[in-house]
Every structure is written in structure tokens, then in C-alpha cells.
């Protein structure tokens, strides 16, 4: 009974947080019939939406979107991981919220810096601030699937996590594969949005944006590997 109450409590907190974020995002909309909500319009017009957000939205708008997306990404990363029985589900959700937001913001700072530095060498026009804002928008696909992940985790943890010694049914296996497929689609679309965001922010082609992304990934990988070796 107590566990159920905790589940309801954490779900209500998360839903309230998302609703509050939505109200804040909506409140920042200009009172114009031509205005758009980027979290929705990015589905059909990603390039125009990114351009519109950079030109008409405040920096705090990108932070709100990035925070919700970071939480969604952190929660999604738990799918397919070993189940930790010593932690309640609501504790895992809360931990995902804290670590997901912090990890995304720190990572986004590093990525934006690398993309701005490499892009400037390739004659791009993007600044560190504009790239940080644009990268916050690329996490939107994870926001779309956040409600699905929350319900999946709470209603069927045996398919969301890997439980040692557990033998699932065919229905559970299908549910698990469907959930992982949804995560895969969100990941692919996030990558596509990243390339579009780099291209739009720097003002060059998608191929040059893709090359910029590869170089930034290579540099960050080298730095991360060197950091791990140093710490060991």
C-alpha cells in the first residue's frame, strides 16, 4: 500500500513538473497568431522551428526544454538495465530527474563549445550561445516519449528492467521490444535534429554539419578517454 502511494506521489510530482514547464513555455509565447510552439512544430518544420526559436525565444526557454529533455533522456537510459531491488521505483525516477538534468546541461555545454570552435574553423556563423540553445531543442523527441517511459516503468517494471532469474512471457517480450523500438526512433530523430540544428546555426550545408559533428564527437571521445585513463 505504501509503495503504491509513493508511486502515485512521484508520478503526480513529475506530471506537475511537466505541466508547469508547459505553462512556462506557453507563457513565453508572443501574443501573436503567427507564433508557434517549437516542441510541436519541430516535427514537421525542424529547420524553420530552430531558426524561429533562436530569433524569437529567450535563453531561458531553451533551458526549460533542455531540463525536461534531460530528465526524459535520463529516465530512458534506465530501460534494459539490471533491476536494483534495493531502490523503489519512485527513487529511480527521482534520481533520473536529478542526474539526467545535470548530465545533459554539462554535456551540452561541452558539445556547444566544441561545435562552435570547430564550426568557426569551417567558416560557420554559429556562436556558443546559439549552439547551446539549438542543442537543447534536439532533445525534444525524448520529451515526446517521456509519458510512455513513465507508464511502462511503473506498470510493467519486469519488461522495463532486466530482472535476474526472471522468465518473461511472450507478451512481456513483445512489450519490451516495442518499448526499445520507440526509444530507437527517438534516438534516430534526435541525431537528425542535431545535424539540422548545426547546419541552421552555422549557416552551412548538412554534410558540413555532419562532418562538424563527427569531429566534435572524436575530440570529446579523446578527452573523455584521457580523463578516464588519468583517473584510473
C-alpha positions in Angstrom: 0.0 0.0 0.0 2.8 2.4 0.9 4.6 1.5 -2.3 1.5 2.4 -4.3 1.2 5.7 -2.5 4.8 6.5 -3.3 4.3 5.7 -7.0 1.3 7.9 -7.1 3.2 10.7 -5.4 6.2 10.6 -7.7 4.0 10.4 -10.8 2.0 13.4 -9.6 5.2 15.3 -8.9 6.6 14.6 -12.4 3.3 15.4 -14.1 3.1 18.6 -12.2 6.6 19.5 -13.2 5.9 18.8 -16.9 2.7 20.8 -16.7 4.4 23.7 -15.0 7.1 23.6 -17.7 4.5 23.6 -20.3 2.8 26.6 -18.7 6.1 28.4 -18.6 6.9 27.6 -22.2 3.4 28.8 -23.3 3.7 31.9 -21.2 6.8 32.9 -23.1 5.0 32.7 -26.4 4.4 36.1 -28.1 0.8 37.0 -28.2 0.6 36.6 -32.0 -1.5 34.3 -34.2 1.7 33.5 -36.2 3.5 32.3 -33.2 4.3 28.6 -32.8 5.1 26.1 -30.1 8.6 24.6 -31.0 8.0 21.4 -29.1 5.3 20.6 -31.6 6.3 22.3 -34.8 9.7 20.8 -34.8 8.1 17.6 -36.0 7.1 19.0 -39.4 9.4 22.0 -39.8 12.6 21.4 -37.8 14.8 23.9 -39.7 12.2 26.7 -39.5 11.5 25.9 -35.9 15.1 26.1 -34.9 15.6 29.3 -36.7 12.4 30.7 -35.2 13.4 29.7 -31.6 16.9 31.3 -32.0 15.4 34.5 -33.2 12.3 34.9 -31.0 12.8 32.8 -27.9 14.8 33.7 -24.8 17.7 31.7 -23.5 15.6 30.5 -20.5 13.2 28.9 -23.0 16.0 26.6 -24.2 16.9 25.8 -20.6 13.4 24.7 -19.8 13.2 22.5 -22.8 16.7 21.1 -22.1 15.8 20.4 -18.5 12.7 18.4 -19.3 14.6 16.6 -22.2 17.5 15.8 -19.9 15.1 14.2 -17.4 13.4 12.2 -20.2 16.8 11.1 -21.5 18.0 10.0 -18.1 14.8 8.0 -17.4 15.0 6.4 -20.9 18.6 5.3 -20.2 17.3 3.0 -17.4 15.4 0.8 -19.9 17.1 -2.5 -20.3 19.4 -2.1 -17.3 19.6 -4.5 -14.4 16.8 -4.0 -11.8 18.0 -2.7 -8.4 15.6 -4.1 -5.8 17.1 -2.0 -3.0 15.7 1.1 -4.7 12.0 1.8 -5.0 10.8 2.9 -8.5 10.0 6.4 -7.3 13.6 6.7 -6.1 14.9 5.7 -9.5 12.6 8.2 -11.2 13.7 11.0 -8.8 17.4 10.0 -9.3 16.9 10.1 -13.1 15.5 13.6 -12.8 18.4 15.0 -10.9 21.2 13.2 -12.8 19.6 13.5 -16.2 19.2 17.3 -16.0 22.7 17.8 -14.6 24.3 15.4 -17.1 22.6 16.9 -20.1 23.4 20.5 -19.2 27.1 19.8 -18.5 27.4 17.7 -21.7 25.5 20.3 -23.7 28.0 23.0 -22.6 30.9 20.9 -23.7 29.3 19.9 -27.0 28.2 23.5 -27.8 31.8 24.7 -27.1 33.3 22.1 -29.5 30.7 22.7 -32.2 31.3 26.5 -32.1 35.1 26.1 -32.2 35.1 23.5 -35.0 32.3 25.3 -36.9 34.2 28.6 -36.8 37.2 26.9 -38.4 34.9 25.6 -41.1 33.6 29.2 -41.7 30.4 28.7 -39.7 28.5 31.6 -38.2 27.1 29.9 -35.0 28.0 31.2 -31.6 28.4 29.2 -28.4 25.1 30.6 -27.0 23.1 29.9 -30.2 24.5 26.3 -30.4 23.7 25.6 -26.8 20.1 26.8 -27.4 19.8 24.7 -30.6 21.2 21.6 -28.9 18.5 21.9 -26.2 15.9 21.6 -28.9 17.4 18.4 -30.3 16.3 16.5 -27.2 12.6 17.1 -27.8 12.0 13.6 -29.2 12.7 12.2 -25.7 10.2 14.6 -24.3 7.6 13.1 -26.6 8.2 9.6 -25.3 8.5 10.6 -21.6 4.9 9.7 -20.7 5.3 6.3 -22.4 8.5 5.6 -20.4 6.9 6.6 -17.1 3.9 4.4 -17.6 6.0 1.5 -18.9 8.3 1.7 -15.9 5.5 1.9 -13.4 3.1 -0.6 -14.8 5.5 -3.2 -16.1 8.9 -3.0 -14.5 9.6 -6.6 -15.3 9.8 -5.6 -19.0 11.4 -2.2 -18.5 14.3 -3.6 -16.4 16.4 -6.7 -16.7 15.5 -8.9 -13.7 17.9 -11.6 -12.8 16.4 -15.0 -12.9 13.2 -13.7 -14.4 11.4 -15.6 -17.1 9.1 -13.4 -19.1 6.1 -14.3 -21.1 5.7 -13.8 -24.9 3.5 -10.7 -24.2 6.2 -9.2 -22.0 8.9 -9.9 -24.6 6.8 -8.1 -27.2 6.2 -5.1 -24.9 9.9 -4.9 -24.2 10.8 -4.9 -27.9 8.1 -2.3 -28.7 9.4 0.0 -26.0 13.0 -0.3 -27.1 12.0 0.3 -30.7 10.3 3.6 -29.6 13.5 4.6 -27.8 15.4 3.8 -31.0 13.1 6.0 -33.1 13.6 8.9 -30.6 17.4 8.5 -30.7 17.5 8.5 -34.5 15.3 11.6 -34.7 17.4 13.3 -32.1 20.5 12.7 -34.2 18.7 14.0 -37.3 17.7 17.2 -35.4 21.3 17.6 -34.2 22.6 17.7 -37.8 19.8 20.1 -38.8 20.5 22.3 -35.8 24.2 22.5 -36.5 23.5 23.3 -40.2 21.0 26.0 -39.4 23.0 27.6 -36.6 26.3 27.7 -38.5 24.7 28.5 -41.8 26.3 25.8 -43.9 25.3 22.5 -45.5 24.1 19.4 -43.7 27.2 17.5 -44.9 29.5 20.1 -43.4 27.3 20.0 -40.3 27.7 16.2 -40.2 31.5 16.5 -40.5 31.5 19.1 -37.7 29.5 16.7 -35.5 31.9 13.8 -36.2 35.0 16.0 -35.4 33.3 17.2 -32.1 32.4 13.6 -31.2 36.0 12.5 -31.9 37.5 15.3 -29.8 35.1 14.7 -26.9 35.9 11.0 -27.1 39.6 11.6 -26.9 39.2 14.0 -24.0 36.8 11.6 -22.2 39.2 8.6 -22.7 42.2 10.6 -21.5 40.2 11.7 -18.4 39.3 8.0 -17.6 42.9 6.9 -18.0 44.1 9.8 -15.8 41.6 8.9 -13.1 42.5 5.2 -13.2 
